[in-house]
Amino acid sequence: MATPNYGFEKRQKELAKKRKKEEKLKAKSDRKSGLLAEDGSEIVGGEGDVDNAAPGTVVPPASAA
């Protein structure tokens, strides 16, 4: 039977902790800059939001009237 590689397990745990901390910092900065609502859901952009359109679809520009 192979011996457990505790060093690898420790490194994976540290990486997961670091990743989680970075995600929390990013979420905090997004909330501070106003990109996310307080409950954690994204604020939807205005009309003709191309970023949320499906790939390959044409979004007509919003009328100026």
All heavy atoms as TSV, in Angstrom:
chain	resi	resn	atom	element	x	y	z
A	1	MET	N	N	0.837	-1.178	0.000
A	1	MET	CA	C	0.000	0.000	0.000
A	1	MET	C	C	0.886	1.246	0.000
A	1	MET	O	O	1.894	1.308	0.702
A	1	MET	CB	C	-0.905	-0.019	1.227
A	1	MET	CG	C	-1.845	1.142	1.265
A	1	MET	SD	S	-2.998	0.909	2.634
A	1	MET	CE	C	-3.880	2.391	2.461
A	2	ALA	N	N	0.489	2.238	-0.797
A	2	ALA	CA	C	1.258	3.470	-0.896
A	2	ALA	C	C	1.067	4.326	0.350
A	2	ALA	O	O	0.007	4.321	0.980
A	2	ALA	CB	C	0.814	4.258	-2.117
A	3	THR	N	N	2.104	5.058	0.683
A	3	THR	CA	C	2.011	5.945	1.851
A	3	THR	C	C	1.318	7.251	1.458
A	3	THR	O	O	1.460	7.712	0.319
A	3	THR	CB	C	3.408	6.260	2.405
A	3	THR	OG1	O	4.174	6.890	1.379
A	3	THR	CG2	C	4.111	5.001	2.879
A	4	PRO	N	N	0.564	7.845	2.362
A	4	PRO	CA	C	-0.133	9.104	2.056
A	4	PRO	C	C	0.860	10.249	1.851
A	4	PRO	O	O	1.882	10.333	2.542
A	4	PRO	CB	C	-1.010	9.366	3.269
A	4	PRO	CG	C	-0.742	8.298	4.255
A	4	PRO	CD	C	0.261	7.351	3.686
A	5	ASN	N	N	0.557	11.091	0.883
A	5	ASN	CA	C	1.409	12.239	0.597
A	5	ASN	C	C	0.815	13.461	1.304
A	5	ASN	O	O	0.021	14.202	0.739
A	5	ASN	CB	C	1.481	12.451	-0.918
A	5	ASN	CG	C	2.506	13.495	-1.309
A	5	ASN	OD1	O	3.028	14.208	-0.458
A	5	ASN	ND2	N	2.789	13.590	-2.591
A	6	TYR	N	N	1.201	13.653	2.547
A	6	TYR	CA	C	0.632	14.726	3.342
A	6	TYR	C	C	0.996	16.104	2.804
A	6	TYR	O	O	0.227	17.045	2.928
A	6	TYR	CB	C	1.074	14.594	4.796
A	6	TYR	CG	C	0.526	13.368	5.467
A	6	TYR	CD1	C	1.358	12.334	5.864
A	6	TYR	CD2	C	-0.839	13.237	5.694
A	6	TYR	CE1	C	0.852	11.202	6.478
A	6	TYR	CE2	C	-1.356	12.110	6.304
A	6	TYR	CZ	C	-0.501	11.093	6.701
A	6	TYR	OH	O	-1.020	9.972	7.303
A	7	GLY	N	N	2.165	16.213	2.208
A	7	GLY	CA	C	2.584	17.496	1.637
A	7	GLY	C	C	1.658	17.934	0.514
A	7	GLY	O	O	1.282	19.112	0.416
A	8	PHE	N	N	1.255	16.982	-0.334
A	8	PHE	CA	C	0.341	17.292	-1.429
A	8	PHE	C	C	-1.019	17.718	-0.892
A	8	PHE	O	O	-1.601	18.698	-1.355
A	8	PHE	CB	C	0.185	16.065	-2.342
A	8	PHE	CG	C	-0.796	16.268	-3.449
A	8	PHE	CD1	C	-0.451	16.991	-4.583
A	8	PHE	CD2	C	-2.082	15.739	-3.369
A	8	PHE	CE1	C	-1.358	17.182	-5.615
A	8	PHE	CE2	C	-2.991	15.924	-4.388
A	8	PHE	CZ	C	-2.622	16.648	-5.507
A	9	GLU	N	N	-1.520	16.976	0.097
A	9	GLU	CA	C	-2.815	17.317	0.688
A	9	GLU	C	C	-2.792	18.703	1.313
A	9	GLU	O	O	-3.732	19.484	1.166
A	9	GLU	CB	C	-3.202	16.274	1.744
A	9	GLU	CG	C	-3.524	14.917	1.157
A	9	GLU	CD	C	-3.823	13.887	2.231
A	9	GLU	OE1	O	-4.032	14.247	3.401
A	9	GLU	OE2	O	-3.844	12.690	1.891
A	10	LYS	N	N	-1.704	19.017	2.001
A	10	LYS	CA	C	-1.579	20.325	2.642
A	10	LYS	C	C	-1.559	21.432	1.592
A	10	LYS	O	O	-2.221	22.463	1.741
A	10	LYS	CB	C	-0.305	20.378	3.487
A	10	LYS	CG	C	-0.131	21.684	4.216
A	10	LYS	CD	C	1.106	21.678	5.091
A	10	LYS	CE	C	1.228	23.005	5.820
A	10	LYS	NZ	N	2.445	23.068	6.629
A	11	ARG	N	N	-0.822	21.211	0.516
A	11	ARG	CA	C	-0.738	22.211	-0.553
A	11	ARG	C	C	-2.107	22.440	-1.198
A	11	ARG	O	O	-2.490	23.580	-1.475
A	11	ARG	CB	C	0.279	21.759	-1.608
A	11	ARG	CG	C	0.439	22.696	-2.765
A	11	ARG	CD	C	1.145	23.966	-2.349
A	11	ARG	NE	N	1.302	24.835	-3.504
A	11	ARG	CZ	C	1.206	26.144	-3.459
A	11	ARG	NH1	N	1.007	26.758	-2.318
A	11	ARG	NH2	N	1.332	26.858	-4.533
A	12	GLN	N	N	-2.851	21.378	-1.436
A	12	GLN	CA	C	-4.182	21.508	-2.032
A	12	GLN	C	C	-5.112	22.287	-1.107
A	12	GLN	O	O	-5.908	23.119	-1.551
A	12	GLN	CB	C	-4.777	20.126	-2.331
A	12	GLN	CG	C	-4.029	19.373	-3.419
A	12	GLN	CD	C	-3.956	20.139	-4.720
A	12	GLN	OE1	O	-4.962	20.577	-5.239
A	12	GLN	NE2	N	-2.755	20.288	-5.240
A	13	LYS	N	N	-5.013	22.030	0.181
A	13	LYS	CA	C	-5.830	22.731	1.163
A	13	LYS	C	C	-5.483	24.220	1.179
A	13	LYS	O	O	-6.364	25.084	1.221
A	13	LYS	CB	C	-5.582	22.117	2.543
A	13	LYS	CG	C	-6.624	22.405	3.559
A	13	LYS	CD	C	-6.281	21.680	4.857
A	13	LYS	CE	C	-7.503	21.147	5.515
A	13	LYS	NZ	N	-7.228	20.505	6.790
A	14	GLU	N	N	-4.171	24.530	1.127
A	14	GLU	CA	C	-3.728	25.929	1.105
A	14	GLU	C	C	-4.207	26.640	-0.155
A	14	GLU	O	O	-4.641	27.794	-0.103
A	14	GLU	CB	C	-2.208	26.006	1.202
A	14	GLU	CG	C	-1.657	25.613	2.552
A	14	GLU	CD	C	-0.143	25.516	2.557
A	14	GLU	OE1	O	0.490	25.601	1.474
A	14	GLU	OE2	O	0.422	25.342	3.656
A	15	LEU	N	N	-4.137	25.962	-1.295
A	15	LEU	CA	C	-4.589	26.558	-2.549
A	15	LEU	C	C	-6.086	26.828	-2.523
A	15	LEU	O	O	-6.547	27.874	-2.990
A	15	LEU	CB	C	-4.238	25.648	-3.730
A	15	LEU	CG	C	-2.764	25.584	-4.097
A	15	LEU	CD1	C	-2.533	24.519	-5.160
A	15	LEU	CD2	C	-2.252	26.929	-4.562
A	16	ALA	N	N	-6.857	25.908	-1.958
A	16	ALA	CA	C	-8.306	26.098	-1.859
A	16	ALA	C	C	-8.618	27.283	-0.953
A	16	ALA	O	O	-9.502	28.097	-1.261
A	16	ALA	CB	C	-8.958	24.833	-1.339
A	17	LYS	N	N	-7.905	27.392	0.141
A	17	LYS	CA	C	-8.109	28.502	1.071
A	17	LYS	C	C	-7.768	29.835	0.402
A	17	LYS	O	O	-8.499	30.818	0.531
A	17	LYS	CB	C	-7.236	28.305	2.315
A	17	LYS	CG	C	-7.520	29.297	3.431
A	17	LYS	CD	C	-6.563	29.140	4.593
A	17	LYS	CE	C	-6.866	27.907	5.401
A	17	LYS	NZ	N	-6.067	27.863	6.658
A	18	LYS	N	N	-6.664	29.856	-0.342
A	18	LYS	CA	C	-6.239	31.075	-1.043
A	18	LYS	C	C	-7.276	31.471	-2.100
A	18	LYS	O	O	-7.632	32.645	-2.236
A	18	LYS	CB	C	-4.883	30.833	-1.696
A	18	LYS	CG	C	-4.308	32.038	-2.385
A	18	LYS	CD	C	-2.936	31.724	-2.965
A	18	LYS	CE	C	-2.377	32.919	-3.690
A	18	LYS	NZ	N	-1.078	32.629	-4.307
A	19	ARG	N	N	-7.781	30.487	-2.845
A	19	ARG	CA	C	-8.771	30.733	-3.889
A	19	ARG	C	C	-10.057	31.311	-3.283
A	19	ARG	O	O	-10.620	32.268	-3.801
A	19	ARG	CB	C	-9.051	29.431	-4.636
A	19	ARG	CG	C	-9.826	29.573	-5.894
A	19	ARG	CD	C	-9.891	28.278	-6.711
A	19	ARG	NE	N	-9.791	27.052	-5.936
A	19	ARG	CZ	C	-8.764	26.202	-5.990
A	19	ARG	NH1	N	-7.745	26.438	-6.764
A	19	ARG	NH2	N	-8.763	25.100	-5.266
A	20	LYS	N	N	-10.483	30.746	-2.164
A	20	LYS	CA	C	-11.696	31.211	-1.492
A	20	LYS	C	C	-11.516	32.641	-0.990
A	20	LYS	O	O	-12.410	33.482	-1.124
A	20	LYS	CB	C	-12.044	30.281	-0.334
A	20	LYS	CG	C	-13.351	30.595	0.327
A	20	LYS	CD	C	-13.709	29.564	1.370
A	20	LYS	CE	C	-15.041	29.877	2.010
A	20	LYS	NZ	N	-15.382	28.904	3.045
A	21	LYS	N	N	-10.349	32.941	-0.453
A	21	LYS	CA	C	-10.068	34.282	0.051
A	21	LYS	C	C	-10.086	35.297	-1.088
A	21	LYS	O	O	-10.644	36.390	-0.958
A	21	LYS	CB	C	-8.712	34.293	0.753
A	21	LYS	CG	C	-8.361	35.598	1.408
A	21	LYS	CD	C	-7.054	35.498	2.161
A	21	LYS	CE	C	-6.736	36.804	2.857
A	21	LYS	NZ	N	-5.475	36.725	3.603
A	22	GLU	N	N	-9.493	34.936	-2.231
A	22	GLU	CA	C	-9.487	35.832	-3.387
A	22	GLU	C	C	-10.903	36.076	-3.902
A	22	GLU	O	O	-11.245	37.197	-4.288
A	22	GLU	CB	C	-8.605	35.257	-4.492
A	22	GLU	CG	C	-7.122	35.307	-4.172
A	22	GLU	CD	C	-6.271	34.584	-5.192
A	22	GLU	OE1	O	-6.814	33.927	-6.101
A	22	GLU	OE2	O	-5.031	34.669	-5.072
A	23	GLU	N	N	-11.732	35.026	-3.922
A	23	GLU	CA	C	-13.115	35.182	-4.370
A	23	GLU	C	C	-13.887	36.125	-3.443
A	23	GLU	O	O	-14.660	36.959	-3.901
A	23	GLU	CB	C	-13.814	33.821	-4.431
A	23	GLU	CG	C	-13.338	32.950	-5.562
A	23	GLU	CD	C	-13.911	31.545	-5.509
A	23	GLU	OE1	O	-14.710	31.253	-4.595
A	23	GLU	OE2	O	-13.554	30.749	-6.385
A	24	LYS	N	N	-13.649	35.998	-2.137
A	24	LYS	CA	C	-14.323	36.870	-1.178
A	24	LYS	C	C	-13.881	38.320	-1.375
A	24	LYS	O	O	-14.700	39.241	-1.338
A	24	LYS	CB	C	-14.030	36.419	0.251
A	24	LYS	CG	C	-14.756	35.159	0.658
A	24	LYS	CD	C	-14.378	34.743	2.051
A	24	LYS	CE	C	-15.418	35.236	3.021
A	24	LYS	NZ	N	-15.185	34.717	4.382
A	25	LEU	N	N	-12.584	38.538	-1.597
A	25	LEU	CA	C	-12.081	39.898	-1.816
A	25	LEU	C	C	-12.653	40.496	-3.092
A	25	LEU	O	O	-13.015	41.676	-3.132
A	25	LEU	CB	C	-10.550	39.903	-1.876
A	25	LEU	CG	C	-9.824	39.759	-0.542
A	25	LEU	CD1	C	-8.326	39.616	-0.768
A	25	LEU	CD2	C	-10.115	40.942	0.361
A	26	LYS	N	N	-12.754	39.675	-4.139
A	26	LYS	CA	C	-13.310	40.154	-5.403
A	26	LYS	C	C	-14.781	40.516	-5.229
A	26	LYS	O	O	-15.230	41.558	-5.706
A	26	LYS	CB	C	-13.170	39.097	-6.490
A	26	LYS	CG	C	-13.650	39.567	-7.845
A	26	LYS	CD	C	-13.533	38.468	-8.878
A	26	LYS	CE	C	-13.975	38.904	-10.240
A	26	LYS	NZ	N	-15.282	39.489	-10.287
A	27	ALA	N	N	-15.531	39.661	-4.534
A	27	ALA	CA	C	-16.947	39.943	-4.297
A	27	ALA	C	C	-17.109	41.219	-3.483
A	27	ALA	O	O	-17.989	42.041	-3.752
A	27	ALA	CB	C	-17.602	38.769	-3.582
A	28	LYS	N	N	-16.247	41.406	-2.507
A	28	LYS	CA	C	-16.310	42.598	-1.673
A	28	LYS	C	C	-16.029	43.847	-2.504
A	28	LYS	O	O	-16.730	44.857	-2.380
A	28	LYS	CB	C	-15.304	42.483	-0.525
A	28	LYS	CG	C	-15.357	43.616	0.455
A	28	LYS	CD	C	-14.381	43.390	1.594
A	28	LYS	CE	C	-14.439	44.522	2.598
A	28	LYS	NZ	N	-13.491	44.314	3.698
A	29	SER	N	N	-15.019	43.784	-3.370
A	29	SER	CA	C	-14.699	44.946	-4.191
A	29	SER	C	C	-15.797	45.214	-5.219
A	29	SER	O	O	-16.087	46.368	-5.535
A	29	SER	CB	C	-13.349	44.768	-4.894
A	29	SER	OG	O	-13.404	43.719	-5.827
A	30	ASP	N	N	-16.428	44.141	-5.735
A	30	ASP	CA	C	-17.541	44.312	-6.672
A	30	ASP	C	C	-18.725	44.994	-5.986
A	30	ASP	O	O	-19.364	45.870	-6.558
A	30	ASP	CB	C	-17.985	42.976	-7.250
A	30	ASP	CG	C	-16.998	42.429	-8.268
A	30	ASP	OD1	O	-16.098	43.176	-8.687
A	30	ASP	OD2	O	-17.137	41.245	-8.642
A	31	ARG	N	N	-19.015	44.573	-4.756
A	31	ARG	CA	C	-20.106	45.207	-4.007
A	31	ARG	C	C	-19.791	46.678	-3.765
A	31	ARG	O	O	-20.653	47.537	-3.884
A	31	ARG	CB	C	-20.325	44.504	-2.668
A	31	ARG	CG	C	-21.144	43.253	-2.754
A	31	ARG	CD	C	-21.615	42.794	-1.391
A	31	ARG	NE	N	-20.566	42.727	-0.392
A	31	ARG	CZ	C	-19.788	41.669	-0.154
A	31	ARG	NH1	N	-19.939	40.581	-0.873
A	31	ARG	NH2	N	-18.879	41.694	0.787
A	32	LYS	N	N	-18.542	46.945	-3.441
A	32	LYS	CA	C	-18.133	48.317	-3.145
A	32	LYS	C	C	-18.246	49.200	-4.385
A	32	LYS	O	O	-18.656	50.353	-4.300
A	32	LYS	CB	C	-16.701	48.334	-2.617
A	32	LYS	CG	C	-16.261	49.666	-2.085
A	32	LYS	CD	C	-14.905	49.568	-1.436
A	32	LYS	CE	C	-14.513	50.910	-0.833
A	32	LYS	NZ	N	-13.201	50.843	-0.199
A	33	SER	N	N	-17.909	48.655	-5.542
A	33	SER	CA	C	-17.965	49.429	-6.783
A	33	SER	C	C	-19.369	49.469	-7.365
A	33	SER	O	O	-19.618	50.165	-8.338
A	33	SER	CB	C	-16.989	48.874	-7.812
A	33	SER	OG	O	-17.374	47.580	-8.206
A	34	GLY	N	N	-20.308	48.702	-6.808
A	34	GLY	CA	C	-21.695	48.749	-7.236
A	34	GLY	C	C	-22.043	47.779	-8.339
A	34	GLY	O	O	-23.094	47.896	-8.952
A	35	LEU	N	N	-21.216	46.790	-8.613
A	35	LEU	CA	C	-21.507	45.818	-9.669
A	35	LEU	C	C	-22.481	44.750	-9.206
A	35	LEU	O	O	-23.196	44.178	-10.019
A	35	LEU	CB	C	-20.217	45.157	-10.156
A	35	LEU	CG	C	-19.234	46.087	-10.851
A	35	LEU	CD1	C	-17.983	45.321	-11.241
A	35	LEU	CD2	C	-19.857	46.735	-12.065
A	36	LEU	N	N	-22.514	44.465	-7.920
A	36	LEU	CA	C	-23.412	43.448	-7.400
A	36	LEU	C	C	-24.360	44.072	-6.392
A	36	LEU	O	O	-24.009	44.996	-5.680
A	36	LEU	CB	C	-22.632	42.332	-6.706
A	36	LEU	CG	C	-21.774	41.443	-7.584
A	36	LEU	CD1	C	-21.042	40.421	-6.739
A	36	LEU	CD2	C	-22.616	40.714	-8.614
A	37	ALA	N	N	-25.552	43.521	-6.320
A	37	ALA	CA	C	-26.507	43.965	-5.316
A	37	ALA	C	C	-26.066	43.433	-3.951
A	37	ALA	O	O	-25.212	42.555	-3.856
A	37	ALA	CB	C	-27.893	43.450	-5.662
A	38	GLU	N	N	-26.646	43.930	-2.902
A	38	GLU	CA	C	-26.260	43.522	-1.556
A	38	GLU	C	C	-26.500	42.047	-1.283
A	38	GLU	O	O	-25.788	41.426	-0.520
A	38	GLU	CB	C	-27.019	44.367	-0.523
A	38	GLU	CG	C	-26.567	45.805	-0.481
A	38	GLU	CD	C	-25.102	45.968	-0.084
A	38	GLU	OE1	O	-24.640	45.250	0.804
A	38	GLU	OE2	O	-24.430	46.814	-0.689
A	39	ASP	N	N	-27.527	41.461	-1.925
A	39	ASP	CA	C	-27.832	40.057	-1.683
A	39	ASP	C	C	-26.946	39.113	-2.486
A	39	ASP	O	O	-27.086	37.910	-2.404
A	39	ASP	CB	C	-29.308	39.764	-1.953
A	39	ASP	CG	C	-29.688	40.001	-3.399
A	39	ASP	OD1	O	-28.870	40.538	-4.152
A	39	ASP	OD2	O	-30.825	39.654	-3.765
A	40	GLY	N	N	-26.023	39.657	-3.288
A	40	GLY	CA	C	-25.096	38.832	-4.037
A	40	GLY	C	C	-25.509	38.560	-5.469
A	40	GLY	O	O	-24.757	37.988	-6.235
A	41	SER	N	N	-26.733	38.987	-5.864
A	41	SER	CA	C	-27.159	38.773	-7.237
A	41	SER	C	C	-26.653	39.916	-8.112
A	41	SER	O	O	-26.483	41.029	-7.645
A	41	SER	CB	C	-28.678	38.684	-7.321
A	41	SER	OG	O	-29.246	39.893	-6.861
A	42	GLU	N	N	-26.393	39.600	-9.370
A	42	GLU	CA	C	-25.879	40.613	-10.282
A	42	GLU	C	C	-26.965	41.608	-10.649
A	42	GLU	O	O	-28.129	41.262	-10.775
A	42	GLU	CB	C	-25.353	39.970	-11.569
A	42	GLU	CG	C	-24.022	39.289	-11.388
A	42	GLU	CD	C	-23.395	38.937	-12.717
A	42	GLU	OE1	O	-23.416	39.776	-13.623
A	42	GLU	OE2	O	-22.906	37.826	-12.831
A	43	ILE	N	N	-26.548	42.864	-10.831
A	43	ILE	CA	C	-27.466	43.889	-11.291
A	43	ILE	C	C	-27.505	43.788	-12.811
A	43	ILE	O	O	-26.478	43.814	-13.476
A	43	ILE	CB	C	-26.994	45.285	-10.837
A	43	ILE	CG1	C	-26.997	45.363	-9.316
A	43	ILE	CG2	C	-27.868	46.368	-11.446
A	43	ILE	CD1	C	-26.420	46.642	-8.765
A	44	VAL	N	N	-28.698	43.668	-13.366
A	44	VAL	CA	C	-28.864	43.489	-14.803
A	44	VAL	C	C	-28.656	44.827	-15.489
A	44	VAL	O	O	-29.150	45.859	-15.036
A	44	VAL	CB	C	-30.257	42.916	-15.124
A	44	VAL	CG1	C	-30.438	42.743	-16.615
A	44	VAL	CG2	C	-30.467	41.608	-14.389
A	45	GLY	N	N	-27.931	44.799	-16.634
A	45	GLY	CA	C	-27.650	46.017	-17.380
A	45	GLY	C	C	-28.877	46.547	-18.084
A	45	GLY	O	O	-29.969	45.980	-18.020
A	46	GLY	N	N	-28.711	47.655	-18.774
A	46	GLY	CA	C	-29.822	48.304	-19.463
A	46	GLY	C	C	-30.208	47.584	-20.735
A	46	GLY	O	O	-29.779	46.465	-21.013
A	47	GLU	N	N	-31.056	48.242	-21.543
A	47	GLU	CA	C	-31.523	47.645	-22.797
A	47	GLU	C	C	-30.359	47.461	-23.752
A	47	GLU	O	O	-29.422	48.241	-23.772
A	47	GLU	CB	C	-32.564	48.551	-23.449
A	47	GLU	CG	C	-33.868	48.614	-22.685
A	47	GLU	CD	C	-34.885	49.466	-23.409
A	47	GLU	OE1	O	-34.804	49.553	-24.649
A	47	GLU	OE2	O	-35.732	50.050	-22.740
A	48	GLY	N	N	-30.442	46.430	-24.574
A	48	GLY	CA	C	-29.411	46.179	-25.579
A	48	GLY	C	C	-28.094	45.746	-24.970
A	48	GLY	O	O	-27.041	46.021	-25.509
A	49	ASP	N	N	-28.132	45.083	-23.844
A	49	ASP	CA	C	-26.919	44.632	-23.177
A	49	ASP	C	C	-26.329	43.472	-23.976
A	49	ASP	O	O	-26.815	42.362	-23.941
A	49	ASP	CB	C	-27.242	44.199	-21.749
A	49	ASP	CG	C	-25.992	44.022	-20.904
A	49	ASP	OD1	O	-24.896	44.328	-21.412
A	49	ASP	OD2	O	-26.122	43.595	-19.747
A	50	VAL	N	N	-25.269	43.749	-24.715
A	50	VAL	CA	C	-24.671	42.765	-25.612
A	50	VAL	C	C	-23.958	41.671	-24.827
A	50	VAL	O	O	-23.898	40.537	-25.254
A	50	VAL	CB	C	-23.698	43.460	-26.589
A	50	VAL	CG1	C	-23.039	42.460	-27.509
A	50	VAL	CG2	C	-24.425	44.512	-27.389
A	51	ASP	N	N	-23.440	41.983	-23.643
A	51	ASP	CA	C	-22.693	41.002	-22.872
A	51	ASP	C	C	-23.543	39.806	-22.478
A	51	ASP	O	O	-23.055	38.696	-22.397
A	51	ASP	CB	C	-22.127	41.646	-21.600
A	51	ASP	CG	C	-21.073	42.697	-21.917
A	51	ASP	OD1	O	-20.468	42.606	-23.006
A	51	ASP	OD2	O	-20.859	43.593	-21.083
A	52	ASN	N	N	-24.835	40.003	-22.242
A	52	ASN	CA	C	-25.704	38.917	-21.811
A	52	ASN	C	C	-26.400	38.213	-22.968
A	52	ASN	O	O	-27.135	37.267	-22.758
A	52	ASN	CB	C	-26.752	39.436	-20.818
A	52	ASN	CG	C	-26.108	39.869	-19.514
A	52	ASN	OD1	O	-25.068	39.354	-19.145
A	52	ASN	ND2	N	-26.719	40.823	-18.839
A	53	ALA	N	N	-26.188	38.675	-24.200
A	53	ALA	CA	C	-26.825	38.070	-25.363
A	53	ALA	C	C	-26.152	36.736	-25.679
A	53	ALA	O	O	-24.989	36.526	-25.399
A	53	ALA	CB	C	-26.726	38.991	-26.569
A	54	ALA	N	N	-26.908	35.842	-26.267
A	54	ALA	CA	C	-26.355	34.550	-26.666
A	54	ALA	C	C	-25.359	34.774	-27.801
A	54	ALA	O	O	-25.525	35.670	-28.621
A	54	ALA	CB	C	-27.477	33.626	-27.121
A	55	PRO	N	N	-24.309	33.967	-27.859
A	55	PRO	CA	C	-23.321	34.127	-28.925
A	55	PRO	C	C	-23.954	33.968	-30.300
A	55	PRO	O	O	-24.764	33.081	-30.523
A	55	PRO	CB	C	-22.324	33.006	-28.670
A	55	PRO	CG	C	-22.575	32.551	-27.277
A	55	PRO	CD	C	-23.987	32.910	-26.951
A	56	GLY	N	N	-23.613	34.853	-31.217
A	56	GLY	CA	C	-24.107	34.764	-32.575
A	56	GLY	C	C	-25.430	35.486	-32.795
A	56	GLY	O	O	-25.919	35.528	-33.917
A	57	THR	N	N	-26.023	36.053	-31.763
A	57	THR	CA	C	-27.271	36.770	-31.938
A	57	THR	C	C	-26.985	38.251	-32.154
A	57	THR	O	O	-26.026	38.792	-31.627
A	57	THR	CB	C	-28.202	36.623	-30.717
A	57	THR	OG1	O	-27.522	37.109	-29.561
A	57	THR	CG2	C	-28.608	35.187	-30.506
A	58	VAL	N	N	-27.846	38.874	-32.933
A	58	VAL	CA	C	-27.690	40.288	-33.227
A	58	VAL	C	C	-28.655	41.053	-32.332
A	58	VAL	O	O	-29.848	40.809	-32.315
A	58	VAL	CB	C	-28.000	40.598	-34.716
A	58	VAL	CG1	C	-27.888	42.078	-34.987
A	58	VAL	CG2	C	-27.077	39.794	-35.606
A	59	VAL	N	N	-28.106	42.003	-31.566
A	59	VAL	CA	C	-28.911	42.815	-30.671
A	59	VAL	C	C	-29.097	44.169	-31.317
A	59	VAL	O	O	-28.125	44.885	-31.568
A	59	VAL	CB	C	-28.230	42.961	-29.294
A	59	VAL	CG1	C	-29.055	43.858	-28.385
A	59	VAL	CG2	C	-27.988	41.617	-28.668
A	60	PRO	N	N	-30.350	44.554	-31.654
A	60	PRO	CA	C	-30.574	45.868	-32.274
A	60	PRO	C	C	-30.280	46.967	-31.272
A	60	PRO	O	O	-30.533	46.823	-30.074
A	60	PRO	CB	C	-32.052	45.837	-32.660
A	60	PRO	CG	C	-32.664	44.815	-31.767
A	60	PRO	CD	C	-31.587	43.819	-31.468
A	61	PRO	N	N	-29.739	48.091	-31.746
A	61	PRO	CA	C	-29.461	49.197	-30.837
A	61	PRO	C	C	-30.767	49.799	-30.298
A	61	PRO	O	O	-31.802	49.757	-30.948
A	61	PRO	CB	C	-28.716	50.199	-31.704
A	61	PRO	CG	C	-29.038	49.841	-33.109
A	61	PRO	CD	C	-29.361	48.374	-33.118
A	62	ALA	N	N	-30.703	50.357	-29.097
A	62	ALA	CA	C	-31.878	50.977	-28.491
A	62	ALA	C	C	-32.232	52.234	-29.283
A	62	ALA	O	O	-31.360	52.990	-29.704
A	62	ALA	CB	C	-31.591	51.325	-27.032
A	63	SER	N	N	-33.531	52.441	-29.504
A	63	SER	CA	C	-33.960	53.610	-30.286
A	63	SER	C	C	-33.758	54.878	-29.474
A	63	SER	O	O	-33.853	54.885	-28.264
A	63	SER	CB	C	-35.413	53.460	-30.690
A	63	SER	OG	O	-36.221	53.388	-29.520
A	64	ALA	N	N	-33.462	55.972	-30.173
A	64	ALA	CA	C	-33.192	57.247	-29.523
A	64	ALA	C	C	-34.473	58.043	-29.308
A	64	ALA	O	O	-34.433	59.162	-28.833
A	64	ALA	CB	C	-32.211	58.055	-30.380
A	65	ALA	N	N	-35.624	57.526	-29.660
A	65	ALA	CA	C	-36.886	58.262	-29.527
A	65	ALA	C	C	-37.387	58.332	-28.151
A	65	ALA	O	O	-37.234	57.848	-27.213
A	65	ALA	CB	C	-37.970	57.625	-30.411
